[in-house]
Amino acid sequence: MTIKEAVLKSLEDIGKPVKATDVFNHIVIKKYFDFGISKTPTGTISASLGDFIRSGDTRVKRIKQNDKLYTYYLTKNELAIGEEVLSGITETPVTKIAKTEKVKTYDERDLHKLLSSYLNNSSVFSKTIFHEQSNGKDNNQIWTHPDMVGVKFLNLQTKASQNFLKSINRTDTFKLNSYEIKKEINNDSELKKAFFQAVSNSSWANYGYLVAFEFSSNLLDEMERLNQSFGIGIIELNGNPYQSKVLFPAKHRNLDFKTIDKLCKINKEFEQFIEHTEKIMTATEKYISGAEKELNEFCDKYFKNDTEVENYCNEKHIPIDIE
């Protein structure tokens, strides 16, 4: 493991907010990393944890205990940790908009694995929908369904609360998302075309997003106006997917079941995605883990560690900044 991978694995093992020294002790006990003759190994761990925050890596958050002490935890463990533990001042990673100059030789669909990894870190199951595999030869189908779809299930802590919510309003136990992905958006014309393609393709979903690897900074005001008017969220994707960020959040809408039915008829993968979602919603406690495993295997793959991210981006010529 690299030092960053050892830190992430330790935070996952521990499962609660801990100090840098606790992370160091866990790494040593589990032999995740050999510090060799380093004179300040705990300082190395502390610096590595701080780098997650400073670089905008959304996998890690920290809680300020006092002026000099922080505890750290994995973002994906937030729901399991509970509000009573997270009652301190939680600091999320710093966000940046500016990017270094890029060599644009990658394909748009090369970005899908970056987005699926970012979404997986937020407990969202995501799947690419290939419009060219839909029934019929209508070129306008690229304005019918999105590039990717996603589902997030409400993670209630007890079976009693889960069953209670299902019995009164099953649709509140999950949210369906739609994603329209672009390599770059450089001007007002490109923004409006991509934005309204996202509007058209996400009419069925609870949340719709426009995602791009690069937005021109002079479009922020117009993005904000469009977001407020139509409710489509905007995500800026990063070569290090965990440094991706939501520039403007999506607004919640009710599901459009007629459009969902239409999409199921014309695209087999979309239909299978809905079937897997329904299977989890109706599974008994005995079979829920199996249904989740089937959905995870059906959905897009995501990166297991930073080494995979770096190798993939180098292979696809995607600009990346991983220290």
C-alpha positions in Angstrom: 0.0 0.0 0.0 0.9 3.6 -0.4 0.8 5.8 2.7 -2.6 7.3 1.5 -4.0 3.8 0.9 -2.9 2.7 4.3 -4.6 5.7 5.9 -7.9 5.1 4.1 -7.8 1.4 4.9 -7.2 2.1 8.6 -10.0 4.7 8.7 -12.3 2.1 7.1 -11.3 -0.6 9.6 -11.7 1.7 12.7 -15.1 3.1 11.5 -15.2 6.1 13.7 -13.5 9.5 14.1 -10.0 9.1 15.4 -6.8 11.0 16.0 -3.8 10.8 13.7 -1.9 8.8 16.3 -4.7 6.2 16.4 -4.4 5.9 12.6 -0.7 5.4 12.9 -1.0 2.8 15.6 -3.5 0.8 13.5 -1.3 0.9 10.4 1.7 -0.4 12.5 -0.4 -3.2 14.1 -1.9 -4.3 10.7 1.4 -3.8 8.9 -0.2 -1.8 6.2 2.9 0.3 5.6 6.6 0.1 6.5 7.8 3.5 7.9 11.4 2.3 7.8 13.8 4.6 9.7 11.4 7.6 9.6 12.0 9.7 12.7 8.5 11.2 12.7 6.1 8.6 11.4 3.1 10.1 13.3 3.9 13.4 11.7 3.8 11.7 8.3 0.3 10.3 9.0 -0.9 13.7 10.3 0.4 15.4 7.2 -1.3 12.8 5.0 -4.6 13.3 6.7 -4.3 17.0 6.3 -3.6 16.6 2.6 -7.0 14.9 2.1 -8.7 18.1 3.5 -6.4 20.6 1.7 -6.6 18.9 -1.7 -10.4 18.7 -1.6 -10.4 14.8 -1.5 -14.0 14.1 -0.4 -13.2 10.6 1.0 -12.0 12.0 4.3 -13.5 14.6 6.7 -12.3 15.9 10.0 -13.9 17.2 13.2 -12.3 20.1 15.1 -12.0 19.1 18.8 -10.0 22.2 19.9 -7.5 24.6 18.5 -4.9 22.0 17.9 -6.7 18.6 17.8 -8.6 17.1 14.9 -10.2 13.7 14.5 -10.7 12.1 11.1 -13.2 9.7 9.5 -14.3 8.3 6.1 -17.2 10.2 4.5 -18.9 7.0 3.5 -19.1 6.0 7.2 -20.9 9.2 8.2 -24.4 7.7 8.5 -23.2 4.8 10.6 -21.2 7.0 12.9 -24.3 9.1 13.9 -25.0 12.7 14.6 -24.2 12.5 18.3 -20.6 11.7 17.5 -20.4 14.3 14.7 -21.7 17.1 16.8 -18.4 18.9 16.7 -17.3 21.3 13.9 -17.0 19.1 10.8 -14.7 20.4 8.2 -15.2 19.3 4.6 -12.4 19.4 2.0 -11.4 22.6 0.4 -12.9 23.1 -3.1 -11.1 24.5 -6.1 -12.4 25.6 -9.5 -9.3 26.3 -11.4 -7.5 23.5 -13.2 -4.2 23.2 -14.9 -3.9 23.1 -18.7 -5.2 19.8 -20.0 -4.3 17.6 -23.0 -7.8 16.7 -24.3 -7.1 13.3 -25.8 -9.5 11.2 -23.8 -13.1 10.2 -24.7 -16.2 11.3 -23.0 -17.0 7.8 -21.8 -13.6 7.5 -20.2 -14.9 9.9 -17.6 -17.7 7.5 -16.5 -15.4 5.4 -14.3 -14.3 8.7 -12.5 -17.9 9.6 -11.9 -18.9 6.1 -10.7 -16.0 6.2 -8.2 -17.1 9.6 -7.0 -20.7 8.5 -6.6 -19.7 5.2 -4.9 -17.9 7.2 -2.2 -21.4 8.8 -1.5 -23.1 5.4 -1.5 -24.7 5.9 -4.9 -25.0 2.8 -7.2 -24.4 4.0 -10.8 -24.7 2.5 -14.3 -23.9 3.7 -17.8 -26.8 3.7 -20.2 -25.7 3.2 -23.8 -28.2 5.0 -26.0 -26.9 3.3 -29.2 -28.2 0.0 -27.7 -31.8 1.3 -27.5 -34.6 0.0 -29.7 -35.0 1.9 -33.0 -32.6 4.1 -35.0 -33.8 7.5 -33.8 -30.7 9.8 -33.4 -32.8 12.0 -31.1 -32.6 9.2 -28.4 -29.5 10.9 -27.1 -32.0 13.5 -25.8 -34.2 10.8 -24.3 -32.1 9.1 -21.7 -29.0 10.1 -19.7 -25.4 9.0 -19.9 -25.6 7.5 -16.4 -28.2 6.7 -13.9 -27.8 6.2 -10.1 -29.8 5.2 -7.1 -29.2 5.9 -3.4 -31.0 4.1 -0.6 -31.9 5.7 2.7 -29.7 4.1 5.3 -31.9 3.9 8.4 -30.1 2.3 11.4 -32.8 -0.1 12.7 -35.1 -2.6 11.0 -38.1 -1.2 12.8 -37.6 2.3 11.3 -36.9 0.8 7.9 -40.0 -1.3 7.8 -42.1 1.6 9.2 -41.0 3.9 6.4 -41.6 1.3 3.7 -45.1 0.7 5.0 -46.1 4.3 4.8 -44.2 5.7 1.8 -41.9 3.3 -0.1 -40.7 5.9 -2.5 -38.9 7.8 0.3 -36.6 4.9 0.9 -34.6 5.6 -2.3 -33.7 8.3 -4.8 -33.1 7.9 -8.5 -30.5 10.2 -10.2 -29.7 11.1 -13.8 -26.3 12.3 -15.1 -25.5 14.0 -18.4 -21.7 13.9 -18.9 -19.5 16.3 -21.0 -15.7 16.6 -21.5 -15.7 20.4 -21.3 -18.0 23.3 -21.5 -16.2 26.5 -22.6 -18.9 29.0 -23.6 -22.5 30.0 -23.1 -23.7 28.2 -26.2 -22.1 24.9 -25.1 -23.5 25.3 -21.6 -27.1 25.9 -22.7 -27.0 23.0 -25.1 -25.6 20.6 -22.5 -27.9 21.9 -19.7 -31.1 21.5 -21.7 -30.0 18.0 -22.8 -29.7 17.2 -19.1 -33.1 18.7 -18.5 -34.6 16.6 -21.2 -32.8 13.4 -20.2 -33.5 13.6 -16.5 -37.3 14.4 -16.5 -38.0 11.0 -15.0 -35.6 11.2 -12.0 -35.6 12.6 -8.5 -32.4 14.5 -9.2 -30.8 15.5 -12.5 -27.1 16.5 -12.9 -24.9 18.0 -15.6 -21.4 16.7 -15.2 -18.3 18.0 -17.0 -14.5 17.6 -16.5 -13.9 21.3 -17.2 -16.2 24.4 -17.0 -15.0 27.8 -18.0 -14.9 30.0 -14.9 -16.8 32.8 -16.5 -19.9 30.6 -16.8 -20.5 30.4 -13.0 -23.2 33.1 -12.9 -25.1 31.6 -15.8 -24.8 28.1 -14.3 -26.3 29.4 -11.1 -29.2 31.1 -12.9 -30.0 27.9 -14.9 -29.7 25.8 -11.7 -32.1 28.0 -9.8 -34.6 28.1 -12.7 -34.6 24.4 -13.7 -33.2 22.6 -10.7 -30.5 20.6 -12.6 -27.4 20.2 -10.4 -23.9 20.7 -11.7 -20.9 18.6 -10.9 -17.3 19.4 -11.7 -15.4 16.1 -12.3 -11.7 15.8 -11.4 -9.0 13.3 -12.5 -8.8 12.4 -8.9 -12.5 11.5 -8.6 -12.6 12.1 -4.9 -11.8 15.8 -5.5 -14.8 16.2 -7.7 -17.5 18.5 -6.3 -21.0 19.7 -6.6 -20.9 23.3 -7.8 -24.7 23.6 -7.6 -27.0 21.1 -6.0 -30.0 19.5 -7.8 -33.5 20.1 -6.7 -35.8 17.2 -5.7 -38.6 16.2 -8.0 -41.2 13.4 -8.0 -40.5 10.4 -10.2 -42.2 10.4 -13.6 -43.3 6.8 -13.9 -44.6 7.2 -17.5 -41.2 8.2 -18.7 -39.5 5.5 -16.6 -41.9 3.0 -18.4 -40.9 4.4 -21.8 -37.2 4.2 -21.0 -37.6 0.6 -19.8 -39.3 -0.3 -23.1 -36.6 1.2 -25.3 -33.4 0.3 -23.3 -32.8 -3.1 -21.7 -30.0 -1.9 -19.4 -32.2 0.9 -18.0 -35.0 -1.7 -17.4 -32.5 -4.0 -15.6 -31.4 -1.1 -13.5 -35.0 -0.5 -12.4 -35.5 -4.2 -11.8 -32.4 -4.4 -9.5 -33.6 -1.3 -7.6 -37.1 -2.9 -7.2 -35.6 -6.2 -6.0 -33.7 -4.4 -3.2 -36.9 -2.5 -2.2 -38.9 -5.6 -1.9 -36.3 -8.0 -0.5 -36.7 -9.4 3.0 -33.9 -9.0 5.5 -32.6 -12.5 4.6 -32.1 -11.6 0.9 -31.2 -7.9 1.1 -27.4 -8.4 1.1 -27.7 -10.7 -2.0 -29.8 -8.2 -3.9 -27.3 -5.4 -3.1 -24.4 -7.6 -4.3 -26.3 -8.3 -7.6 -26.9 -4.5 -8.1 -23.2 -3.7 -7.3 -22.0 -6.3 -9.9 -24.5 -5.0 -12.5 -23.4 -1.3 -12.0 -20.3 0.4 -13.3 -16.9 -0.5 -11.9 -15.1 1.9 -9.6 -11.5 2.4 -8.4 -10.3 0.4 -5.4 -7.3 2.7 -4.6 -5.3 5.7 -5.8 -2.9 3.6 -7.8 -5.7 2.3 -10.0 -6.9 5.9 -10.4 -3.4 7.1 -11.5 -2.8 4.2 -13.9 -6.2 4.6 -15.5 -5.8 8.4 -16.0 -2.4 7.9 -17.5 -3.6 5.2 -19.8 -6.6 7.3 -21.0 -4.6 10.6 -21.1 -6.8 12.2 -18.5 -5.1 15.0 -16.5 -4.7 14.1 -12.9 -3.2 15.6 -9.7 -2.5 12.9 -7.1 0.4 13.5 -4.8 
